[in-house]
Amino acid sequence: MTPFNQTVERSDARRSFLRQAASAGVALAAAGLASSAKAATMPQQPEAETGHEYPMPLPHAMNEAEFRMGVIGPATLSRVTSEMAIDKTTNGRAKEFANFELREAIAVTTVLSNLHTPVPPMDKIAKATLKKIQLATMGKDFDRTYIQAQLENHEFLRDHTKNYLKLSSSATSMPELSGRNLATLALATFTEHVQICKDILFELKA
């Protein structure tokens, strides 16, 4: 091969390499933009993920039975107090929440009852919460008292569910996997309701 032909061949090789590098660069850039766009559209975690104001002991359910037992008590309290709140709330958002919450509490307690989850007797904290709501004066006082109780209830339920999912992460039995599926679905609602309660309380305190 002549020196001229060798030079031409090297030039062609360099051009081929540059074209491949450019194509790779475009592909990487496109992938990066797609990744950035996807990240930009992913929902942000709400403030409801952290913090708590509930007076109950920190939850630590180790299995699905303890998880169910920890949910049915607060859900029953929520059902009873929301039945009262439908008639006694005067704030529009508080009344709307009471209606949604009552439906949720009925659904949760029905499912847990079908799973043969016993309803524990009300402890002193639950009794005090119920009495406080019963004695609250109709109007802003009742609305604040009811929503504050719901905030505490749902913060507990959120943390109870998150801790169960964390502590049972290595579970492999069918009951535990079913419990984890139930908890995963419930966590989204509990977390959402925490944030809704915070928003309503902010409005009521304004």
C-alpha positions in Angstrom: 0.0 0.0 0.0 1.3 3.4 -1.0 1.9 6.2 1.6 -0.9 8.1 0.0 -3.4 5.2 0.3 -2.3 4.7 4.0 -3.0 8.4 4.7 -6.5 8.2 3.0 -7.3 5.0 5.0 -6.3 6.6 8.3 -8.3 9.7 7.4 -11.4 7.5 6.6 -10.9 5.7 9.9 -10.7 8.9 11.9 -13.9 10.2 10.2 -15.6 6.9 11.0 -14.5 7.1 14.6 -15.7 10.7 14.9 -19.1 9.9 13.4 -19.5 7.0 15.9 -18.4 9.2 18.8 -20.8 12.0 17.7 -23.7 9.5 17.4 -22.9 8.1 20.9 -22.7 11.6 22.3 -26.2 12.5 20.9 -27.6 9.2 22.2 -26.2 9.9 25.7 -27.4 13.5 25.6 -30.9 12.3 24.6 -30.9 9.7 27.4 -29.8 12.3 29.9 -32.6 14.7 28.8 -35.1 11.9 29.0 -33.9 11.0 32.4 -34.1 14.6 33.5 -37.6 15.0 32.1 -38.7 11.8 33.9 -37.3 13.0 37.2 -39.0 16.4 36.7 -42.4 14.7 36.3 -42.0 12.3 39.2 -44.2 13.4 42.2 -42.4 15.0 45.1 -42.7 13.5 48.5 -45.1 15.6 50.6 -44.3 17.1 54.0 -46.6 14.5 55.4 -43.8 11.9 55.2 -42.2 13.3 58.3 -43.0 14.5 61.8 -45.7 13.6 64.1 -47.9 15.1 66.8 -49.7 12.0 68.1 -49.7 11.0 71.8 -49.7 7.3 71.1 -46.5 5.2 71.7 -44.3 4.8 68.6 -45.6 1.8 66.6 -43.5 -1.3 65.9 -45.6 -4.0 64.3 -43.4 -7.0 63.5 -46.0 -9.1 61.5 -49.2 -8.7 59.6 -51.4 -9.6 62.6 -49.8 -6.9 64.7 -50.2 -4.5 61.7 -53.9 -5.3 61.4 -54.4 -4.9 65.2 -52.7 -1.6 65.1 -54.9 -0.2 62.3 -58.4 -1.4 63.4 -58.5 0.6 66.7 -57.6 4.0 65.2 -59.9 3.2 62.2 -62.8 2.5 64.5 -62.2 5.7 66.4 -62.0 7.6 63.1 -65.3 6.0 62.0 -67.1 7.0 65.2 -65.8 10.6 65.3 -66.4 11.1 61.5 -70.0 10.1 61.9 -70.4 13.0 64.4 -68.3 15.4 62.3 -70.6 15.0 59.2 -73.4 16.8 61.2 -71.3 19.1 63.4 -68.5 20.5 61.1 -69.2 23.9 59.7 -66.0 24.5 57.6 -66.6 23.2 54.1 -63.2 21.4 53.7 -63.6 19.8 57.2 -67.1 18.5 56.3 -65.8 17.2 53.0 -63.0 15.4 54.7 -65.3 13.9 57.3 -67.4 12.4 54.5 -64.4 10.9 52.8 -62.9 9.8 56.1 -66.1 8.0 57.1 -66.1 6.1 53.9 -62.4 5.2 54.3 -62.9 4.1 57.9 -65.9 1.9 57.0 -63.9 0.3 54.2 -60.9 -0.3 56.4 -62.8 -1.7 59.4 -64.9 -3.9 57.1 -61.8 -5.4 55.4 -60.1 -6.0 58.7 -63.2 -7.5 60.2 -63.4 -9.9 57.2 -59.8 -10.9 58.1 -61.0 -11.8 61.6 -59.1 -8.9 63.2 -60.5 -8.3 66.8 -61.3 -4.8 67.8 -59.3 -3.9 70.9 -61.1 -1.9 73.7 -60.4 1.8 73.6 -57.4 2.8 75.6 -57.3 6.0 77.7 -55.8 8.1 74.8 -58.6 7.1 72.4 -61.2 7.7 75.1 -59.8 11.2 75.9 -59.8 12.0 72.1 -63.4 10.9 71.7 -64.5 12.8 74.8 -62.7 16.0 73.6 -64.5 15.8 70.2 -67.9 15.1 71.9 -67.5 18.2 74.2 -66.2 20.5 71.5 -68.6 23.4 70.7 -70.1 23.4 67.2 -68.2 25.7 64.9 -64.5 26.4 64.6 -63.8 24.8 68.0 -65.3 21.5 66.8 -63.7 21.7 63.4 -60.2 22.2 64.8 -60.7 19.5 67.5 -61.9 17.0 65.0 -59.3 17.7 62.3 -56.5 17.8 64.9 -57.6 14.3 66.1 -57.6 13.1 62.6 -54.1 14.4 62.0 -52.8 12.6 65.0 -54.7 9.4 64.0 -53.3 9.4 60.5 -49.8 10.3 61.5 -49.8 7.2 63.8 -51.3 5.1 61.1 -48.7 6.3 58.6 -45.8 5.5 60.9 -47.4 2.2 62.0 -47.6 1.2 58.4 -44.2 2.4 57.4 -42.6 0.6 60.3 -44.4 -2.6 59.6 -43.2 -2.5 55.9 -39.7 -1.9 57.1 -39.6 -4.6 59.8 -41.3 -7.2 57.6 -39.2 -6.6 54.5 -37.7 -10.1 54.5 -41.0 -11.9 55.0 -41.8 -14.6 52.5 -45.0 -16.3 53.8 -48.3 -15.7 52.0 -50.0 -14.1 55.0 -47.1 -11.6 55.4 -47.0 -10.9 51.7 -50.7 -10.2 51.7 -50.3 -8.0 54.8 -47.5 -6.1 53.0 -49.7 -5.6 49.9 -52.5 -4.2 52.1 -50.1 -2.0 54.0 -48.6 -0.6 50.8 -52.0 0.4 49.5 -53.0 1.9 52.9 -49.8 3.9 53.3 -50.6 6.1 50.3 -54.0 7.0 51.7 -52.7 7.6 55.3 -50.0 9.8 54.1 -52.3 11.8 51.8 -54.8 12.3 54.7 -52.0 13.6 57.0 -51.3 16.4 54.5 -54.9 17.2 53.9 -55.5 17.5 57.7 -52.4 19.8 57.9 -53.8 22.0 55.1 -57.3 22.2 56.8 -55.8 23.1 60.2 -53.7 25.8 58.6 -56.9 27.2 57.1 -58.8 27.0 60.4 -56.1 28.7 62.3 -55.9 31.6 59.8 
